[in-house]
Amino acid sequence: MTPTAPSTPGLAGFIDAASAMAPAGGSTAVKLFLLLTLLSFATAILTSITCFIRIVVVMSFLRQALGTPQLPPTQVVVGLSLFLTVFIMTPTATEVHEKALVPLFADQISLGEALERAEGPVRGFLMKHTHVDEIRLFYEVSGRARPQKGDTVPMAVLIPAFMVSELTTAFKMGLFIFIPMLVIDVLIAAILMSLGMMMVPPQMVSLPLKVGVFLLAGGWHLVVSSLVRSFA
């Protein structure tokens, strides 16, 4: 199944109507108002149609696997996830800017057409990283007829399918991080028991060992490079 992008005529029509009702010379004000309204949903956009979900979940798995749930601090994890998201999404954002925002503010296209042009690059990113099984699931749940080759996938189906796909991928990557650390925990616990040191908390010994192994293996480089390359 290779579905392609649908348009959003309802929203585009509303935007065109708003532009048409604007007084003469007020089109720029309407555009700024709509852009500011869009920015008010920045958090929802960040967590629904970008790579932020996968990155922050993998980083959270890494903290739990190392046994340092407070280190790095949450602010550092979110900040790193945010800037990695900006780095990964820059090509898509640049394409949206060049195809939609620049001609829009140059009064070369309407607001509705700008919306349609901006949807293309975003849809391409979502389709590239969405599992077909998840798209099929949301078609079945919504009762929609399955798309044929060349048919379009509504955003109402594509966005939740993308989010579930991202969570699935993030948990798989987190599992690969967690298992080696778990093996170290088990080995340390077994060694301490065999030595009769049952009063010594295994975490006291395993924590510095896990951090040392992580650093010797170039852990941050491996995790970050794996995350970035997973969106290539």
Secondary structure, DSSP 8 states (H G I E B T S, - for coil): ---B----HHHHHHHHHHHHHS-TT-HHHHHHHHHHHHHTTHHHHHTTSSTHHHHHHHHHHHHHHHT-TTSS-HHHHHHHHHHHHHHHHHHHHHHHIIIIIHHHHTTSS-HHHHHHHHHHHHHHHHHHTS-HHHHHHHHHHHT-----TT-B--HHHHHHHHHHHHHHHHHHHHHHHHHHHHHHHHHHHHHHHHTT-TTS-HHHHHHHHHHHHHHHTTHHHHHHHHHHHTT-
